[in-house]
Amino acid sequence: MYRRIILSILLICALLKGSIDAGATAEDILLEAIQEHGNLFHVILETPEIPYDAYAAGEHVSDQLCRQIQEALVNLSDELPALATSEQSAVRFPYRYVIRDDSFYDVVRETYKQSE
């Protein structure tokens, strides 16, 4: 989750510096950037809520190992420090993993097609 926040902050910095012309970020990150830097951004496309943190394995990873990884993530204990509430994060924990059908991510594919 912190990776998403760090990448979004880098994206905002690149937009402000003019290093890139456009990029995608979460609404909460954009609102925070507007609060900090002013309304310097133009929203060019809004999408339905996009799922975060999809994990994928390469073809070389066995089905058995994929199932083991899925089981480990779904059954993470709430006692782990990484799953504790973080005051510094816009995202509130406990953060839970769930197994979704591949079609759940169609909104991401559609958004990508719209942006081409």
Backbone as CSV, one residue per row, in Angstrom:
resi,resn,N_x,N_y,N_z,CA_x,CA_y,CA_z,C_x,C_y,C_z
1,MET,0.830,-1.185,0.000,0.000,0.000,0.000,0.874,1.248,0.000
2,TYR,1.952,1.234,0.772,2.830,2.408,0.794,3.438,2.652,-0.574
3,ARG,3.661,1.577,-1.337,4.202,1.719,-2.688,3.260,2.585,-3.526
4,ARG,1.950,2.356,-3.399,0.962,3.135,-4.149,1.054,4.603,-3.770
5,ILE,1.186,4.883,-2.502,1.246,6.266,-2.035,2.523,6.932,-2.531
6,ILE,3.639,6.238,-2.437,4.919,6.803,-2.889,4.883,7.054,-4.394
7,LEU,4.384,6.083,-5.171,4.305,6.280,-6.617,3.384,7.440,-6.960
8,SER,2.293,7.592,-6.230,1.376,8.695,-6.486,2.015,10.041,-6.170
9,ILE,2.795,10.105,-5.106,3.491,11.342,-4.755,4.515,11.685,-5.847
10,LEU,5.225,10.683,-6.347,6.176,10.918,-7.434,5.447,11.403,-8.693
11,LEU,4.274,10.848,-8.949,3.484,11.281,-10.088,3.094,12.744,-9.945
12,ILE,2.610,13.142,-8.782,2.222,14.535,-8.542,3.431,15.453,-8.730
13,CYS,4.569,15.063,-8.204,5.791,15.871,-8.365,6.156,16.012,-9.839
14,ALA,6.057,14.932,-10.600,6.392,14.980,-12.029,5.426,15.886,-12.787
15,LEU,4.137,15.853,-12.425,3.172,16.758,-13.055,3.508,18.214,-12.745
16,LEU,3.825,18.491,-11.489,4.140,19.858,-11.073,5.404,20.383,-11.764
17,LYS,6.389,19.506,-11.977,7.634,19.919,-12.624,7.498,19.980,-14.143
18,GLY,6.428,19.416,-14.684,6.269,19.361,-16.127,7.029,18.225,-16.772
19,SER,7.500,17.273,-15.978,8.237,16.123,-16.516,7.333,15.186,-17.297
20,ILE,6.052,15.154,-16.940,5.065,14.359,-17.655,3.843,15.239,-17.905
21,ASP,3.060,14.858,-18.881,1.867,15.638,-19.220,0.620,15.156,-18.484
22,ALA,0.556,13.875,-18.179,-0.633,13.315,-17.537,-0.255,12.043,-16.795
23,GLY,-1.088,11.668,-15.861,-0.872,10.439,-15.116,-2.132,10.087,-14.347
24,ALA,-2.165,8.891,-13.807,-3.329,8.423,-13.060,-2.972,8.286,-11.589
25,THR,-3.884,8.716,-10.742,-3.690,8.583,-9.309,-5.047,8.412,-8.644
26,ALA,-5.036,8.092,-7.387,-6.274,7.924,-6.633,-6.842,9.286,-6.248
27,GLU,-8.145,9.330,-6.087,-8.820,10.583,-5.766,-8.288,11.207,-4.480
28,ASP,-8.037,10.386,-3.454,-7.551,10.946,-2.191,-6.185,11.599,-2.350
29,ILE,-5.339,11.034,-3.189,-4.012,11.610,-3.438,-4.161,12.927,-4.197
30,LEU,-5.047,12.976,-5.188,-5.275,14.206,-5.945,-5.819,15.305,-5.036
31,LEU,-6.790,14.987,-4.207,-7.359,15.994,-3.305,-6.313,16.535,-2.341
32,GLU,-5.442,15.655,-1.865,-4.353,16.091,-0.979,-3.390,17.008,-1.727
33,ALA,-3.091,16.682,-2.993,-2.186,17.517,-3.797,-2.806,18.887,-4.060
34,ILE,-4.105,18.930,-4.325,-4.790,20.210,-4.538,-4.749,21.043,-3.267
35,GLN,-4.948,20.390,-2.146,-4.906,21.108,-0.860,-3.514,21.681,-0.609
36,GLU,-2.488,20.930,-0.970,-1.112,21.359,-0.710,-0.588,22.355,-1.746
37,HIS,-0.938,22.167,-3.030,-0.335,22.967,-4.100,-1.312,23.898,-4.805
38,GLY,-2.584,23.802,-4.498,-3.596,24.593,-5.199,-4.183,23.807,-6.352
39,ASN,-5.195,24.354,-6.958,-5.901,23.658,-8.024,-5.157,23.817,-9.349
40,LEU,-4.014,23.158,-9.454,-3.150,23.247,-10.630,-3.358,22.091,-11.601
41,PHE,-4.306,21.234,-11.306,-4.464,19.998,-12.068,-5.781,20.010,-12.840
42,HIS,-5.783,19.372,-13.983,-6.997,19.198,-14.790,-7.347,17.712,-14.789
43,VAL,-8.532,17.380,-14.365,-8.983,15.994,-14.423,-9.443,15.741,-15.852
44,ILE,-8.766,14.821,-16.532,-9.085,14.572,-17.934,-9.921,13.303,-18.126
45,LEU,-9.974,12.455,-17.120,-10.771,11.231,-17.207,-11.042,10.736,-15.800
46,GLU,-12.291,10.458,-15.513,-12.644,9.826,-14.243,-13.122,8.426,-14.530
47,THR,-12.791,7.516,-13.666,-13.156,6.112,-13.853,-13.975,5.635,-12.664
48,PRO,-14.624,4.498,-12.836,-15.199,3.870,-11.651,-14.057,3.527,-10.695
49,GLU,-14.381,3.209,-9.474,-13.346,2.848,-8.515,-12.530,1.681,-9.056
50,ILE,-11.211,1.842,-9.044,-10.312,0.825,-9.587,-9.701,0.044,-8.435
51,PRO,-9.702,-1.285,-8.548,-9.125,-2.097,-7.477,-7.620,-1.878,-7.356
52,TYR,-7.144,-1.907,-6.120,-5.721,-1.748,-5.842,-5.051,-3.092,-5.622
53,ASP,-3.752,-3.074,-5.746,-2.893,-4.163,-5.299,-3.272,-5.540,-5.809
54,ALA,-3.415,-5.660,-7.109,-3.609,-6.983,-7.695,-2.255,-7.687,-7.717
55,TYR,-2.248,-8.926,-7.344,-1.029,-9.722,-7.396,-1.183,-10.744,-8.507
56,ALA,-0.175,-10.863,-9.342,-0.208,-11.807,-10.459,1.084,-12.610,-10.449
57,ALA,0.991,-13.824,-10.940,2.164,-14.697,-11.025,2.419,-15.035,-12.487
58,GLY,3.677,-15.218,-12.810,4.049,-15.588,-14.176,3.646,-17.011,-14.507
59,GLU,3.648,-17.325,-15.788,3.266,-18.664,-16.240,4.148,-19.757,-15.649
60,HIS,5.371,-19.408,-15.279,6.310,-20.398,-14.759,6.011,-20.790,-13.311
61,VAL,5.109,-20.077,-12.644,4.769,-20.381,-11.252,3.658,-21.424,-11.247
62,SER,3.868,-22.485,-10.509,2.904,-23.591,-10.502,1.580,-23.183,-9.865
63,ASP,0.506,-23.843,-10.276,-0.808,-23.604,-9.684,-0.782,-23.859,-8.177
64,GLN,-0.039,-24.875,-7.767,0.051,-25.199,-6.345,0.685,-24.049,-5.559
65,LEU,1.763,-23.481,-6.067,2.407,-22.361,-5.381,1.479,-21.145,-5.374
66,CYS,0.775,-20.901,-6.465,-0.187,-19.790,-6.506,-1.241,-19.958,-5.412
67,ARG,-1.779,-21.162,-5.257,-2.783,-21.411,-4.214,-2.190,-21.202,-2.815
68,GLN,-0.948,-21.617,-2.615,-0.294,-21.429,-1.315,-0.128,-19.946,-0.999
69,ILE,0.272,-19.169,-1.985,0.443,-17.719,-1.793,-0.908,-17.076,-1.507
70,GLN,-1.938,-17.448,-2.288,-3.279,-16.917,-2.050,-3.729,-17.209,-0.620
71,GLU,-3.562,-18.434,-0.192,-3.980,-18.830,1.155,-3.224,-18.042,2.217
72,ALA,-1.932,-17.864,2.021,-1.131,-17.111,2.998,-1.595,-15.659,3.093
73,LEU,-1.870,-15.021,1.957,-2.304,-13.625,1.974,-3.694,-13.470,2.582
74,VAL,-4.612,-14.342,2.209,-5.980,-14.255,2.712,-6.021,-14.492,4.221
75,ASN,-5.122,-15.318,4.719,-5.138,-15.680,6.140,-4.144,-14.908,6.997
76,LEU,-3.645,-13.771,6.511,-2.743,-12.959,7.323,-3.420,-12.577,8.632
77,SER,-2.668,-12.602,9.677,-3.190,-12.254,10.998,-3.306,-10.745,11.154
78,ASP,-4.376,-10.296,11.794,-4.529,-8.877,12.102,-3.478,-8.397,13.095
79,GLU,-2.768,-9.320,13.703,-1.751,-8.978,14.692,-0.453,-8.489,14.058
80,LEU,-0.294,-8.669,12.758,0.942,-8.242,12.104,1.061,-6.723,12.141
81,PRO,2.232,-6.190,12.460,2.408,-4.727,12.517,2.045,-4.031,11.217
82,ALA,2.309,-4.660,10.066,2.014,-4.030,8.780,0.520,-3.845,8.563
83,LEU,-0.296,-4.570,9.322,-1.742,-4.462,9.166,-2.367,-3.551,10.215
84,ALA,-1.543,-2.919,11.018,-2.057,-2.037,12.073,-2.487,-0.698,11.479
85,THR,-3.288,0.037,12.215,-3.711,1.359,11.761,-2.500,2.272,11.685
86,SER,-2.422,3.022,10.611,-1.314,3.959,10.426,-1.866,5.371,10.367
87,GLU,-1.439,6.217,11.248,-1.889,7.603,11.271,-1.329,8.393,10.094
88,GLN,-0.177,7.963,9.547,0.453,8.686,8.452,-0.164,8.342,7.106
89,SER,-0.912,7.283,7.040,-1.429,6.804,5.774,-2.843,7.292,5.515
90,ALA,-3.111,7.636,4.249,-4.478,7.989,3.860,-5.352,6.742,3.863
91,VAL,-4.722,5.589,3.774,-5.433,4.321,3.755,-5.462,3.765,5.163
92,ARG,-6.596,3.333,5.592,-6.741,2.808,6.945,-6.732,1.285,6.941
93,PHE,-6.019,0.734,7.848,-5.924,-0.705,8.006,-6.865,-1.113,9.131
94,PRO,-7.222,-2.345,9.367,-6.581,-3.522,8.783,-6.923,-3.702,7.308
95,TYR,-5.935,-4.093,6.590,-6.011,-4.278,5.154,-6.180,-5.770,4.907
96,ARG,-7.201,-6.159,4.208,-7.480,-7.576,3.996,-7.333,-7.932,2.510
97,TYR,-6.794,-9.093,2.271,-6.690,-9.617,0.920,-7.886,-10.522,0.644
98,VAL,-8.404,-10.430,-0.571,-9.477,-11.311,-1.009,-9.120,-11.833,-2.391
99,ILE,-9.656,-12.989,-2.729,-9.430,-13.574,-4.049,-10.594,-13.144,-4.931
100,ARG,-10.282,-12.534,-6.056,-11.290,-12.047,-6.991,-11.161,-12.776,-8.324
101,ASP,-12.273,-12.876,-9.017,-12.268,-13.398,-10.373,-11.561,-12.384,-11.272
102,ASP,-10.922,-12.852,-12.308,-10.184,-11.966,-13.205,-11.073,-10.854,-13.773
103,SER,-12.348,-11.113,-13.957,-13.249,-10.099,-14.528,-13.399,-8.879,-13.621
104,PHE,-13.079,-9.010,-12.338,-13.122,-7.884,-11.402,-12.227,-6.739,-11.885
105,TYR,-11.180,-7.082,-12.624,-10.202,-6.095,-13.090,-10.511,-5.569,-14.482
106,ASP,-11.677,-5.918,-15.038,-12.055,-5.412,-16.365,-12.106,-3.893,-16.392
107,VAL,-12.489,-3.267,-15.284,-12.543,-1.805,-15.237,-11.160,-1.203,-15.497
108,VAL,-10.121,-1.865,-15.063,-8.753,-1.390,-15.315,-8.451,-1.503,-16.807
109,ARG,-8.813,-2.619,-17.410,-8.577,-2.805,-18.845,-9.342,-1.774,-19.672
110,GLU,-10.593,-1.534,-19.304,-11.415,-0.562,-20.021,-10.844,0.857,-19.889
111,THR,-10.388,1.190,-18.698,-9.792,2.502,-18.476,-8.545,2.676,-19.330
112,TYR,-7.737,1.647,-19.409,-6.531,1.696,-20.230,-6.898,1.926,-21.697
113,LYS,-7.931,1.211,-22.179,-8.359,1.373,-23.585,-8.814,2.805,-23.838
114,GLN,-9.545,3.392,-22.887,-10.040,4.764,-23.044,-8.900,5.766,-23.099
115,SER,-7.801,5.451,-22.450,-6.707,6.417,-22.365,-5.797,6.386,-23.579
116,GLU,-5.943,5.381,-24.435,-5.060,5.257,-25.610,-5.398,6.281,-26.680
